C-alpha cells in the first residue's frame, strides 16, 4: 500500500492547476513532492538581509511592512499601491497596479505596518530603489485558518523551498501538507531497518518527513535532516554492498602469470625498464598481482597524480595476464587517448610488442588498436587479432564494446578515466567470456577517501601518491584577462619557450566562435565545460539567500574559440614565424593523429586545442600550458591540463587566463590551482564548490541526483557509519528479503538509467 500511495500522481491529488507548475520543478508524484526538502528555514522574527539581493534575481525574502499607501495615477489612469518593507536597516519597495482603487483593498488590508511576511518576485529598480512589482506574498500569522493556527504559525520555523516564479515557496508548502497530512507510518515503508535506526538513534521515515516539512522547533528539522541524510548514505552503501557481494560470489580465471621455468613477458619487460619502479608502484603492483591470481574477479581502482606512473603499473598487470595465456583490453574515452596509449605501450615494450615481425623478440605479443574511424582493412585486421588471440593487448575506444568484437580469452579489462564511462559500458566487456573478467579502473583525477567510499564503493582502491624522481615540476600563475601588460607578457613568454626548443599548448573552451557558450566538442571532448558548476541548492544547516542560480554571475563576454584564437596567434607579432597546429574533437580521427604527430615531432611548435588533450597526451618537450577562460573549467580539468607539461627534463609553466571576479567560486578554483599541485587537496576543494549531483555524474547523465542532503566531503562520518551498517545487513541477507523497503528504495533511487552515477568521479 505504501509504495502505491507514494507513487500517486500529483495531478490526481492536487488537481492539474496546482500540479502543472510543480511538474516544471520535476515533481510529479507524492514521493517527488515529499522528497523536495526545504532549502532553509526562516526562524520566527528573523528577517532577510536585504543587502544580499540584487537586480534581476528571483528572491524570497522575509521582511516587516513599514508602510503601504494607495493612490490614483493621473497620467495613465488606474490606481497604484506602494508599500515599503524592511529588514530593520534597508528597505525594499513593493508595487501593485490595478484599474480601480478598490481592487487594491485586499492588499492594503493585509500589508499593515508591523506585520511580517514572505515576499517573492524578481528584483527590479526604479529611481535608484530596489523593488518587487506585483510580488506574491504571505503574511505570517494572517494567512492562517484561525487565531490558534496563527499563533502556532508565528512561533515555528517557516520552511523555504527551492521554488520558481510560478510556484512560490508557500504554495509548495501547502501542497506538501495536502499530500503528507493524510499519510500514516504504514503508508511510508522505511528503508532503514528498525535495528539500524535504534543503533544510530534515528527517527522513523514518517516522523522525519513531518519534522522536515512541518517543524515546530529548529531541533525538529535538524533531527529530520540527520535521519534523511543518513538514509541517503545507507541506501547508496547498501546498493554498493550488494554489488560487492554479487561480485565476490562470481567465478573468474586465476591469472597467476608464467609457469615456473617458462618464458615471461613480465620478467622481460622488467629487465628492459630504463628506470627503477617507485615504492608505490611496487606496492600497488603487488596488490594487483595478488588479485589477478585469485579465482574471484578483481575489482580495483588505481588512482594517482598526473605523472605518477599508472600506465606502467597497468601494463605490468596486462603482461601477467598475457603470461597466463589470456588477453587484455584497454578501454580509453577518446581516439586521441587510445592512439596515445598504443604509442606508449609499444614504446615501453619495444621488441616485446612485435610478435611475428622483423626484429621482434622471441617471446613477444602483439598490440592491436580498434577505434570507430579506422579503415575497413585496419578494423578487420584488429578484429582478427583479437578473435584469434594473436593480440595479447587490444587498445580501443567505445568501438571495443561492439557486438562484432570477440576475444579468444579475455582475462582483464583496464578502463582509463572511468568517469567517462557508465556501469553498463564497463560491464559490457567484463561479461564477454565464460567467466567474469578481472577489472582495473584507472583515473588521474585524485579522489578523496570519502568520495571513493561513495562513488567507487564496489572497488578496492589503490593510490599512487609518489611521482617518479626527476620530474622538474610545474609553476602556475593566474593572468587577469583584462590586464593588457600581463597578457602581452604571456605571449612573449610563450615565444621564449619556443625559441628554447620547447613546445606550447593553448587551450580554449570551445571550437568555433559560432558555437553556443560553454559548448565543447560534441565527439571527443566529453565533459568539456559540463565540469563547470553553479551554486548548489543543497540544504545546508546554515542560512543562505534565496537566489536563482542564473542570476549569480554577471553577463560575460563570449568564450574563446580554437579557430578564432589560432588565427589571432598566427598574426601576433610576438609569435611571428611560429608554426601553429589546431586540434579539436570534430576533426577526423586520422587528421587528429597527424596533428598530434606533427606537434610531438616539433613540426608544429604551438598547438591550439580544446580539452581533447586533457588526459594521457604525452609530449615531453611541451613546457607551457596556456588556458584561456580558465575560470570556466572545473578544477579537475585544469589539474589534468596542467599535467600535460613538465613531463620531460625542463620545468613546466601553466598560465591561467581568467576574468573571474575576486571572491567568486570560479576565482577560488583558479587561485587554488595556482597555490598547490596536491591533487587530493584540489579534489576536495572542487567537491566543496560543486553540487553533489555533478560530482556523482547525474548532471551529465541527465537524471536528478538521489543525493539531496548528503554531502560526501562534509558527511564522511555518516558515510562510514552507513557503509558499516549496510555491509552487515547485506551479509546477513544478500537478497534483502527481510528488508523489502530497502530493496525498493535501491530499485527506485538507483534504477539502471540513474545507476551510472555510482561509477563517476
TITI-325793 format. One record per residue (C-alpha): x, y negated, z; residue in one letter. Coordinates in steps of 0.001 Angstrom, whole numbers. Example, Ala and Ser with C-alpha at 12.3 -4.5 7.8 and 13.67 -1.06 7.14 Angstrom:
residues 2
REC       px       py       pz  aa
REC    12300     4500     7800   A
REC    13670     1060     7140   S
***
This chain:
residues 761
REC       px       py       pz  aa
REC        0        0        0   X
REC     2781    -2382      948   X
REC     4544    -2346    -2397   X
REC     1185    -2854    -4159   X
REC      481    -5953    -2075   X
REC     3960    -7308    -2777   X
REC     3555    -6724    -6496   X
REC      267    -8613    -6735   X
REC      121   -11361    -9326   X
REC       87   -14950    -8045   X
REC    -2267   -15707   -10900   X
REC    -4861   -13457    -9252   X
REC    -4108   -14503    -5671   X
REC    -3831   -18268    -6140   X
REC    -5566   -18913    -9444   X
REC    -3996   -19965   -12761   X
REC    -3909   -23670   -11859   X
REC    -1613   -23083    -8862   X
REC      237   -20067   -10262   X
REC     1178   -21714   -13565   X
REC     3663   -24259   -12163   X
REC     5046   -21613    -9762   X
REC     5746   -19334   -12735   X
REC     8022   -22044   -14144   X
REC    10107   -21627   -10984   X
REC    10354   -17894   -11705   X
REC     7716   -16987    -9117   X
REC     5190   -14504   -10500   X
REC     4323   -12070    -7699   X
REC     3717   -12122    -3952   X
REC     7220   -10781    -3425   X
REC     8763   -13524    -5584   X
REC     6999   -16191    -3543   X
REC     7785   -14698     -128   X
REC    11465   -14388    -1095   X
REC    11551   -18034    -2214   X
REC    13047   -19215     1056   X
REC    13141   -22840     2231   X
REC    16273   -24695     1235   X
REC    16400   -26546     4541   X
REC    14144   -27734     7346   X
REC    13189   -31225     8457   X
REC    13248   -31465    12204   X
REC    10414   -33405    13857   X
REC    11352   -37078    13886   X
REC    14475   -36597    11732   X
REC    14386   -38897     8724   X
REC    16288   -38519     5461   X
REC    19327   -40748     4991   X
REC    18143   -42899     2068   X
REC    21729   -43835     1201   X
REC    22116   -40303     -194   X
REC    19697   -40842    -3099   X
REC    20407   -42433    -6483   X
REC    18571   -43493    -9611   X
REC    17490   -40583   -11816   X
REC    17387   -37992    -9056   X
REC    14284   -35988    -8257   X
REC    14108   -36105    -4477   X
REC    12037   -35146    -1475   X
REC    12642   -37432     1482   X
REC    11168   -37756     4946   X
REC    10639   -41397     5866   X
REC     8487   -43693     8002   X
REC     5916   -46024     6441   X
REC     6817   -49643     7179   X
REC     4030   -51363     5262   X
REC     1513   -50904     2440   X
REC     -421   -53606      547   X
REC    -2858   -53580    -2353   X
REC    -3135   -56469    -4801   X
REC    -4681   -57230    -8163   X
REC    -2440   -57570   -11193   X
REC    -3440   -60704   -13091   X
REC    -1089   -60333   -16044   X
REC    -2088   -56820   -17120   X
REC    -5273   -56135   -15199   X
REC    -5934   -53413   -12674   X
REC    -4504   -53079    -9192   X
REC    -1254   -52011    -7583   X
REC     -360   -50620    -4177   X
REC     3132   -51298    -2975   X
REC     4445   -49518      123   X
REC     7806   -49536     1818   X
REC     9225   -46534     3672   X
REC    12411   -46495     5723   X
REC    14921   -44248     7432   X
REC    15426   -46936    10058   X
REC    18256   -48619     8162   X
REC    17466   -48570     4442   X
REC    14229   -48906     2521   X
REC    12571   -47251     -463   X
REC     9612   -48695    -2386   X
REC     6530   -46685    -3376   X
REC     4349   -47979    -6210   X
REC      896   -46816    -7307   X
REC    -1174   -48274   -10168   X
REC    -4934   -47988   -10780   X
REC    -7598   -49560   -12980   X
REC    -9627   -50611    -9957   X
REC    -8603   -51740    -6476   X
REC   -10990   -49240    -4882   X
REC    -9153   -46292    -6441   X
REC    -6176   -47054    -4211   X
REC    -8151   -46979     -973   X
REC    -7235   -43371     -210   X
REC    -3514   -44143     -410   X
REC    -3948   -47314     1646   X
REC    -5773   -45393     4372   X
REC    -3050   -42740     4654   X
REC       16   -44948     4252   X
REC     -329   -46753     7567   X
REC     2709   -48338     9250   X
REC     4430   -45998    11706   X
REC     3312   -42781    10026   X
REC     5959   -40326     8817   X
REC     5653   -38401     5584   X
REC     7409   -36371     2927   X
REC     7630   -38257     -378   X
REC     8717   -36663    -3632   X
REC     9409   -38078    -7072   X
REC    12099   -39341    -9433   X
REC    14054   -42331    -8171   X
REC    13804   -45456   -10294   X
REC    14955   -49031    -9862   X
REC    13049   -52312   -10110   X
REC    14666   -55699    -9476   X
REC    17575   -54025    -7733   X
REC    15457   -51928    -5384   X
REC    15102   -48146    -5415   X
REC    11538   -46969    -5884   X
REC     9302   -43977    -6485   X
REC     6420   -44536    -8901   X
REC     3262   -42547    -8172   X
REC     5113   -40194    -5800   X
REC     3461   -37077    -4476   X
REC     3443   -37123     -681   X
REC     2201   -35543     2506   X
REC     1747   -37438     5768   X
REC     2869   -35405     8758   X
REC        1   -34682    11148   X
REC    -2595   -36290     8869   X
REC    -2955   -33697     6125   X
REC    -3904   -31062     8694   X
REC    -7209   -29259     9165   X
REC    -7937   -30599    12666   X
REC    -6400   -32518    15556   X
REC    -4975   -29401    17194   X
REC    -3325   -28333    13938   X
REC    -1954   -31844    13543   X
REC     -328   -31752    16987   X
REC     1319   -28426    16170   X
REC     2492   -29669    12783   X
REC     4237   -32778    14094   X
REC     6177   -30729    16648   X
REC     7525   -27926    14428   X
REC    10256   -27813    11731   X
REC     8994   -28555     8220   X
REC    10309   -26173     5536   X
REC    11712   -27905     2450   X
REC    11668   -25574     -572   X
REC    13592   -25609    -3841   X
REC    10872   -27377    -5817   X
REC    10131   -29214    -9052   X
REC     8259   -32300   -10143   X
REC     5240   -30120   -10968   X
REC     5306   -28248    -7645   X
REC     6325   -30293    -4603   X
REC     7591   -28507    -1529   X
REC     4357   -28692      485   X
REC     2363   -27062    -2326   X
REC     4827   -24205    -2279   X
REC     4378   -24062     1499   X
REC      588   -23860     1145   X
REC      890   -21136    -1497   X
REC     3236   -19154      761   X
REC      770   -19373     3656   X
REC    -2102   -18293     1428   X
REC     -153   -15166      488   X
REC     1589   -14467     3798   X
REC    -1123   -15068     6390   X
REC    -3358   -12076     5441   X
REC     -422    -9619     5398   X
REC      288    -7231     8267   X
REC     3554    -5429     9131   X
REC     2123    -2383     7370   X
REC     1919    -4345     4130   X
REC     5656    -5101     4270   X
REC     7751    -1898     4370   X
REC    11095    -2751     5961   X
REC    14272    -1786     4027   X
REC    16305    -1846     7253   X
REC    15682     1340     9304   X
REC    14457      797    12871   X
REC    17643     2318    14317   X
REC    19785     -244    12493   X
REC    17518    -3139    13456   X
REC    17730    -2101    17090   X
REC    21518    -1749    16987   X
REC    22023    -5165    15397   X
REC    19282    -6978    17324   X
REC    17253    -7833    14221   X
REC    13547    -8648    13968   X
REC    11256    -6823    11547   X
REC    10581    -7980     7985   X
REC     7044    -9249     8646   X
REC     8192   -11380    11570   X
REC    11223   -12596     9633   X
REC     9074   -13851     6756   X
REC     6705   -15523     9226   X
REC     9576   -17225    11010   X
REC    11444   -18344     7894   X
REC     8317   -19842     6274   X
REC     6310   -20919     9337   X
REC     8781   -21543    12176   X
REC     7704   -23109    15461   X
REC    11291   -23818    16515   X
REC    14730   -24041    14894   X
REC    15593   -20801    16704   X
REC    12790   -19080    14754   X
REC    14124   -19883    11296   X
REC    17733   -19288    12313   X
REC    16865   -15808    13611   X
REC    14841   -15081    10484   X
REC    17679   -16122     8201   X
REC    20109   -13975    10166   X
REC    17895   -10947     9612   X
REC    17182   -11700     5931   X
REC    20875   -12365     5282   X
REC    21762    -9031     6844   X
REC    19064    -7327     4764   X
REC    20636    -8562     1533   X
REC    24041    -7262     2610   X
REC    22570    -3946     3775   X
REC    20607    -3209      598   X
REC    23634    -4054    -1540   X
REC    26002    -1947      563   X
REC    23534      964      580   X
REC    23481      881    -3215   X
REC    27287      934    -3292   X
REC    27441     3709     -678   X
REC    25099     5834    -2798   X
REC    27299     5280    -5821   X
REC    30421     6251    -3853   X
REC    28677     9372    -2568   X
REC    27492    10278    -6044   X
REC    30997     9993    -7493   X
REC    32508    11908    -4570   X
REC    30244    14814    -5421   X
REC    31274    14932    -9081   X
REC    33990    17089   -10612   X
REC    36956    15807   -12576   X
REC    40016    17447   -14107   X
REC    43057    17029   -11868   X
REC    45812    15334   -13889   X
REC    48944    16305   -11996   X
REC    51482    15377   -14670   X
REC    54040    17521   -16475   X
REC    54583    21055   -15238   X
REC    57892    21720   -13414   X
REC    60688    22013   -15957   X
REC    58557    20723   -18838   X
REC    59420    17517   -20749   X
REC    57846    14484   -19095   X
REC    56882    11248   -20865   X
REC    56577     9532   -17490   X
REC    60087    10544   -16439   X
REC    61491     9480   -19824   X
REC    59693     6129   -19537   X
REC    61000     5501   -16025   X
REC    64511     6287   -17229   X
REC    64363     3670   -20011   X
REC    62833      842   -17942   X
REC    65255    -2121   -18070   X
REC    64203    -3292   -14598   X
REC    63510    -1860   -11164   X
REC    59909    -1447   -10054   X
REC    58858    -3669    -7172   X
REC    57938    -2105    -3841   X
REC    54296    -2927    -4541   X
REC    54395    -1250    -7954   X
REC    55867     1915    -6428   X
REC    53314     1976    -3590   X
REC    50276     1381    -5796   X
REC    51637     3786    -8409   X
REC    51823     6461    -5712   X
REC    48188     5841    -4713   X
REC    47037     6183    -8308   X
REC    49149     9291    -8909   X
REC    47569    10980    -5872   X
REC    44071    10032    -7062   X
REC    44713    11456   -10528   X
REC    45995    14737    -9076   X
REC    42666    15402    -7290   X
REC    39709    17258    -8856   X
REC    37468    14287    -7999   X
REC    37085    11214   -10217   X
REC    39410     8363    -9323   X
REC    37623     5019    -8967   X
REC    40254     2391    -8259   X
REC    40520    -1346    -8764   X
REC    44041    -2629    -9479   X
REC    44253    -6356    -8867   X
REC    47270    -8572    -8851   X
REC    48603   -12005    -9501   X
REC    49361   -13094   -13034   X
REC    52704   -11503   -13905   X
REC    52717    -9007   -11026   X
REC    53286    -6040   -13351   X
REC    49851    -4388   -13532   X
REC    50444    -3211   -17105   X
REC    53496    -1144   -16134   X
REC    51581      462   -13251   X
REC    48661     1270   -15549   X
REC    50972     2658   -18246   X
REC    52650     4995   -15756   X
REC    49183     6305   -14823   X
REC    48376     6812   -18503   X
REC    51588     8755   -19052   X
REC    50817    11024   -16078   X
REC    47525    11912   -17792   X
REC    49217    12426   -21173   X
REC    51820    14654   -19478   X
REC    48858    16675   -18153   X
REC    47565    17274   -21677   X
REC    44898    14566   -21601   X
REC    44254    11251   -23298   X
REC    43653     7745   -22007   X
REC    41511     4888   -23308   X
REC    42364     1243   -22574   X
REC    39297     -981   -22923   X
REC    40013    -4707   -23466   X
REC    37441    -7519   -23714   X
REC    38761    -9230   -26859   X
REC    40548    -8237   -30053   X
REC    43401   -10648   -29291   X
REC    43960    -8950   -25946   X
REC    43607    -5443   -27420   X
REC    46256    -6262   -30030   X
REC    48474    -7747   -27319   X
REC    48140    -4566   -25245   X
REC    49073    -2482   -28280   X
REC    52232    -4525   -28862   X
REC    53143    -4493   -25159   X
REC    52697     -722   -24757   X
REC    54649       36   -27924   X
REC    57425    -2314   -26820   X
REC    57610     -710   -23356   X
REC    57553     2842   -24706   X
REC    59757     2321   -27782   X
REC    60522     5713   -29418   X
REC    58242     7410   -26852   X
REC    55235     5924   -28737   X
REC    56368     7102   -32178   X
REC    55363    10758   -32339   X
REC    55964    12179   -35804   X
REC    57668     9013   -37009   X
REC    61233     8486   -38142   X
REC    63241     7563   -35038   X
REC    60544     8783   -32666   X
REC    61567    10619   -29518   X
REC    61284    14409   -29438   X
REC    58817    14198   -26557   X
REC    56588    11329   -27694   X
REC    52953    10380   -28081   X
REC    51081     8005   -30338   X
REC    49104     4814   -29553   X
REC    46040     4081   -31669   X
REC    44110      795   -31958   X
REC    40359      673   -32504   X
REC    38539    -2661   -32987   X
REC    35368    -3770   -34716   X
REC    37037    -5715   -37515   X
REC    39502    -3065   -38736   X
REC    39570    -1973   -42337   X
REC    37741     1256   -43113   X
REC    41019     3130   -43669   X
REC    42592     1919   -40413   X
REC    39436     2734   -38471   X
REC    39228     6211   -39991   X
REC    42841     6933   -39044   X
REC    42318     5675   -35468   X
REC    39173     7800   -35069   X
REC    41059    10850   -36344   X
REC    43998    10197   -33975   X
REC    41561    10026   -31025   X
REC    39448    13033   -32001   X
REC    42433    15275   -32793   X
REC    44307    14357   -29622   X
REC    47268    13126   -31629   X
REC    46963     9720   -29931   X
REC    47619    10060   -26221   X
REC    46629     6416   -25707   X
REC    43781     4669   -27543   X
REC    43516      900   -27112   X
REC    40352     -863   -28159   X
REC    37552    -3321   -27615   X
REC    33834    -2597   -27327   X
REC    34335     -591   -30543   X
REC    35607     2236   -28300   X
REC    32053     2593   -26991   X
REC    30636     3521   -30400   X
REC    28866     6857   -30839   X
REC    31313     7999   -33523   X
REC    34333     7656   -31226   X
REC    35319    11102   -29927   X
REC    38300    12260   -27877   X
REC    39941    15670   -27710   X
REC    40374    15470   -23919   X
REC    39760    12081   -22375   X
REC    41215    12027   -18873   X
REC    41481     8360   -17877   X
REC    39711     5121   -18762   X
REC    41532     1881   -17964   X
REC    39285    -1184   -18087   X
REC    41070    -4522   -18322   X
REC    39296    -7606   -16956   X
REC    36323    -5608   -15682   X
REC    34217    -8742   -15119   X
REC    33830    -8949   -18907   X
REC    32054    -5575   -18980   X
REC    28882    -4213   -17417   X
REC    28382     -985   -15497   X
REC    26774      802   -18427   X
REC    29624     -137   -20765   X
REC    32205     1073   -18260   X
REC    30435     4361   -17661   X
REC    29776     4960   -21354   X
REC    33353     6191   -21853   X
REC    33647     7940   -18489   X
REC    30823    10364   -19266   X
REC    32022    11383   -22719   X
REC    33735    14574   -21571   X
REC    32595    17798   -19900   X
REC    33533    16259   -16545   X
REC    33633    12677   -15316   X
REC    36765    10832   -16337   X
REC    39138     9055   -13930   X
REC    38699     5262   -13868   X
REC    41223     2471   -13286   X
REC    39866    -1074   -13352   X
REC    42332    -3960   -13718   X
REC    41807    -7633   -13021   X
REC    44189   -10563   -12903   X
REC    41616   -12643   -11040   X
REC    42557   -12201    -7386   X
REC    39619   -11128    -5245   X
REC    39417   -11874    -1514   X
REC    38748    -8788      608   X
REC    35179    -9756     1414   X
REC    34385   -10184    -2284   X
REC    35971    -6862    -3164   X
REC    33794    -5222     -494   X
REC    30709    -6761    -2024   X
REC    31359    -6750    -5746   X
REC    33607    -3708    -6131   X
REC    32318    -1775    -3139   X
REC    32305     1522    -5025   X
REC    36005     1276    -5888   X
REC    39154     1774    -3848   X
REC    41188    -1429    -4060   X
REC    44938    -1665    -4693   X
REC    46651    -5051    -4707   X
REC    49923    -6150    -6291   X
REC    50842    -9343    -4441   X
REC    54552    -9323    -5299   X
REC    55753   -10945    -8511   X
REC    58875    -9355   -10082   X
REC    62149   -11141    -9362   X
REC    63446   -13569   -11953   X
REC    60182   -15354   -12730   X
REC    61038   -19073   -12728   X
REC    57605   -20332   -11620   X
REC    55233   -22989   -12935   X
REC    54814   -26625   -11854   X
REC    51299   -28056   -12145   X
REC    50244   -31718   -12441   X
REC    46855   -33416   -12861   X
REC    46794   -36042   -15633   X
REC    43907   -38559   -15362   X
REC    42458   -38695   -18853   X
REC    41817   -42430   -18584   X
REC    45466   -43234   -17784   X
REC    46963   -44188   -21146   X
REC    50576   -44132   -19926   X
REC    50250   -40664   -18369   X
REC    48511   -39299   -21457   X
REC    51277   -40659   -23698   X
REC    53884   -39115   -21391   X
REC    52092   -35752   -21691   X
REC    52740   -35574   -25432   X
REC    56304   -36865   -25031   X
REC    56905   -34062   -22540   X
REC    55454   -31567   -24993   X
REC    57878   -32823   -27647   X
REC    60836   -32458   -25275   X
REC    59983   -28822   -24556   X
REC    59566   -28007   -28248   X
REC    62871   -29705   -29074   X
REC    64456   -27475   -26414   X
REC    63295   -24420   -28374   X
REC    60196   -23661   -26352   X
REC    56514   -23339   -27278   X
REC    53362   -25080   -26073   X
REC    49678   -24187   -25645   X
REC    46948   -26834   -25787   X
REC    43567   -25507   -24642   X
REC    40188   -27121   -25406   X
REC    36733   -26164   -24091   X
REC    35066   -25909   -27489   X
REC    35882   -25176   -31096   X
REC    34280   -27917   -33193   X
REC    33109   -31459   -32393   X
REC    29699   -30392   -33722   X
REC    29287   -27682   -31082   X
REC    26960   -28450   -28166   X
REC    28738   -29463   -24979   X
REC    30032   -26609   -22830   X
REC    29771   -24035   -25621   X
REC    32704   -21712   -26163   X
REC    33466   -19084   -28760   X
REC    30424   -17013   -29498   X
REC    32532   -13992   -30329   X
REC    35695   -13605   -28293   X
REC    35869   -16473   -25857   X
REC    33414   -14954   -23395   X
REC    32767   -16736   -20119   X
REC    34217   -19967   -21501   X
REC    32585   -22764   -19613   X
REC    29944   -20447   -18140   X
REC    32562   -20220   -15405   X
REC    31534   -23770   -14575   X
REC    29247   -24056   -11628   X
REC    26946   -26716   -10319   X
REC    25776   -27373    -6802   X
REC    24129   -24346    -5268   X
REC    20643   -24257    -3870   X
REC    21652   -21708    -1303   X
REC    20133   -22105     2107   X
REC    22907   -23043     4468   X
REC    22104   -23803     8072   X
REC    23196   -27401     7624   X
REC    21304   -30290     6107   X
REC    21549   -31370     2513   X
REC    19836   -33988      359   X
REC    17165   -32534    -1905   X
REC    18656   -33428    -5247   X
REC    18052   -31970    -8664   X
REC    21283   -30292    -9911   X
REC    21145   -32081   -13254   X
REC    21476   -35390   -11511   X
REC    24666   -34528    -9650   X
REC    27099   -35619   -12316   X
REC    27044   -38813   -14380   X
REC    26787   -38633   -18142   X
REC    30146   -37703   -19623   X
REC    31845   -38110   -22953   X
REC    31787   -35144   -25315   X
REC    34279   -32361   -24665   X
REC    37483   -31994   -26635   X
REC    37357   -29533   -29539   X
REC    40127   -27395   -31054   X
REC    39658   -28510   -34667   X
REC    39485   -32185   -33709   X
REC    42490   -32069   -31349   X
REC    44634   -30152   -33854   X
REC    44120   -32961   -36384   X
REC    44872   -35651   -33792   X
REC    48089   -33979   -32673   X
REC    49234   -33431   -36260   X
REC    49021   -37208   -36732   X
REC    50503   -38118   -33322   X
REC    53843   -39957   -33677   X
REC    55399   -38102   -30735   X
REC    54709   -34773   -32436   X
REC    55858   -35650   -35937   X
REC    57130   -32597   -37790   X
REC    55806   -30102   -35233   X
REC    54159   -27016   -36759   X
REC    50708   -26536   -35196   X
REC    48603   -23380   -35170   X
REC    44875   -23089   -34432   X
REC    43233   -20159   -32639   X
REC    39631   -19515   -31611   X
REC    37119   -16700   -31485   X
REC    35399   -17481   -34789   X
REC    38497   -16653   -36796   X
REC    38523   -13204   -38415   X
REC    40481   -10684   -36331   X
REC    43232   -10351   -38907   X
REC    43711   -14107   -39015   X
REC    43893   -14270   -35215   X
REC    46688   -11706   -35254   X
REC    48555   -13708   -37895   X
REC    48217   -16935   -35877   X
REC    49467   -15262   -32685   X
REC    52330   -13588   -34549   X
REC    53420   -16940   -36045   X
REC    53350   -18564   -32610   X
REC    55212   -15687   -30943   X
REC    57879   -15794   -33684   X
REC    58291   -19572   -33391   X
REC    56969   -20329   -36881   X
REC    54328   -22457   -35137   X
REC    55618   -24336   -32120   X
REC    52330   -25616   -30720   X
REC    49089   -23661   -30520   X
REC    45731   -25411   -30093   X
REC    43308   -22825   -28792   X
REC    40166   -22075   -26843   X
REC    40338   -19746   -23855   X
REC    40780   -16790   -26198   X
REC    44409   -16860   -24934   X
REC    43248   -16818   -21297   X
REC    44165   -13235   -20456   X
REC    47060   -10987   -21350   X
REC    48688   -13001   -24132   X
REC    52443   -12820   -23554   X
REC    54816   -15233   -25311   X
REC    57939   -15587   -23103   X
REC    59106   -18696   -24973   X
REC    55920   -20616   -24069   X
REC    56707   -23074   -21278   X
REC    53919   -25697   -21349   X
REC    50165   -25320   -20943   X
REC    48088   -28469   -21535   X
REC    44411   -28011   -20621   X
REC    42136   -30756   -21922   X
REC    38917   -31388   -19952   X
REC    40410   -29167   -17255   X
REC    37682   -30215   -14831   X
REC    35150   -28398   -16996   X
REC    36713   -24968   -16410   X
REC    36455   -22634   -13443   X
REC    39386   -22148   -11084   X
REC    39944   -18531   -12056   X
REC    40101   -19535   -15725   X
REC    42590   -22291   -15013   X
REC    44715   -19863   -12986   X
REC    44676   -17402   -15888   X
REC    45599   -20099   -18393   X
REC    48496   -21286   -16239   X
REC    49722   -17688   -16157   X
REC    50403   -17810   -19897   X
REC    53522   -19977   -19371   X
REC    56707   -19493   -17383   X
REC    56822   -15806   -18362   X
REC    60372   -15942   -19697   X
REC    63573   -17333   -18227   X
REC    62622   -21032   -18423   X
REC    60323   -22681   -15862   X
REC    56751   -23424   -16845   X
REC    54749   -26649   -16780   X
REC    50956   -26876   -16590   X
REC    49293   -30250   -17262   X
REC    45603   -30506   -16355   X
REC    43977   -33423   -18180   X
REC    40878   -34351   -16191   X
REC    38316   -37120   -15798   X
REC    36648   -35672   -12678   X
REC    35727   -38372   -10152   X
REC    37565   -38131    -6850   X
REC    35685   -36097    -4246   X
REC    33666   -34072    -6770   X
REC    33745   -30264    -6883   X
REC    35440   -30460   -10282   X
REC    38212   -32652    -8894   X
REC    38627   -30241    -5977   X
REC    39084   -27330    -8394   X
REC    41726   -29105   -10433   X
REC    43589   -30510    -7435   X
REC    43603   -27133    -5654   X
REC    45227   -25538    -8698   X
REC    47909   -28216    -8674   X
REC    48607   -27598    -4980   X
REC    49028   -23818    -4957   X
REC    49857   -20774    -7042   X
REC    48316   -18433    -4444   X
REC    45620   -16703    -6446   X
REC    43812   -15459    -3350   X
REC    43506   -18972    -1941   X
REC    42282   -20188    -5320   X
REC    39705   -17400    -5487   X
REC    38434   -18274    -2021   X
REC    38111   -21982    -2875   X
REC    36406   -21045    -6138   X
REC    33865   -18952    -4245   X
REC    33172   -21730    -1775   X
REC    32419   -24107    -4657   X
REC    30338   -21690    -6679   X
REC    26803   -20417    -6456   X
REC    26735   -16802    -5374   X
REC    24708   -15789    -8407   X
REC    27533   -16965   -10635   X
REC    30087   -15089    -8576   X
REC    28138   -11895    -8999   X
REC    27503   -12393   -12681   X
REC    23763   -12962   -12531   X
REC    24011   -16257   -14384   X
REC    25934   -14572   -17221   X
REC    23503   -11650   -17425   X
REC    20519   -13972   -17355   X
REC    18904   -12490   -14264   X
REC    18243   -14025   -10918   X
REC    20674   -13123    -8191   X
REC    19227   -10918    -5469   X
REC    21504   -12719    -3017   X
REC    19574   -15727    -1782   X
REC    21048   -16247     1671   X
REC    24194   -14092     1790   X
REC    27497   -15832     1100   X
REC    30380   -13471      533   X
REC    33048   -15766     1991   X
REC    31110   -17121     4938   X
REC    29408   -13835     5813   X
REC    32371   -11446     5807   X
REC    31434   -10087     9246   X
REC    27831    -9473     8179   X
REC    29004    -7623     5090   X
REC    31393    -5450     7125   X
REC    28618    -4530     9591   X
REC    26171    -3768     6794   X
REC    28765    -1647     4993   X
REC    29309      430     8142   X
REC    25565      906     8749   X
REC    24792     1695     5111   X
REC    27575     4268     4884   X
REC    26198     6035     7969   X
REC    22605     6090     6636   X
REC    23667     7373     3195   X
REC    25964    10012     4709   X
REC    23037    11405     6718   X
REC    20504    11081     3892   X
REC    22112    10651      438   X
REC    18753    10544    -1367   X
REC    17269     8158     1218   X
REC    14257    10442     1522   X
REC    13705     9222     5081   X
REC    14122     5567     4049   X
REC    11699     5035     1152   X
REC    11548     1281     1720   X
REC    15336     1037     1380   X
REC    15300     3181    -1741   X
REC    12541      998    -3198   X
REC    14470    -2187    -2365   X
REC    17561     -871    -4157   X
REC    15493        3    -7220   X
REC    13680    -3336    -7173   X
REC    16605    -5633    -6423   X
REC    19226    -3729    -8371   X
REC    17379    -2294   -11349   X
REC    19544    -1352   -14365   X
REC    19056    -4723   -16058   X
REC    20427    -6528   -12988   X
REC    22861    -3986   -11562   X
REC    25592    -5445   -13734   X
REC    26499    -7900   -11002   X
REC    27869    -5045    -8872   X
REC    30878    -4936   -11144   X
REC    31544    -8601   -11651   X
REC    34219   -10647   -10007   X
***
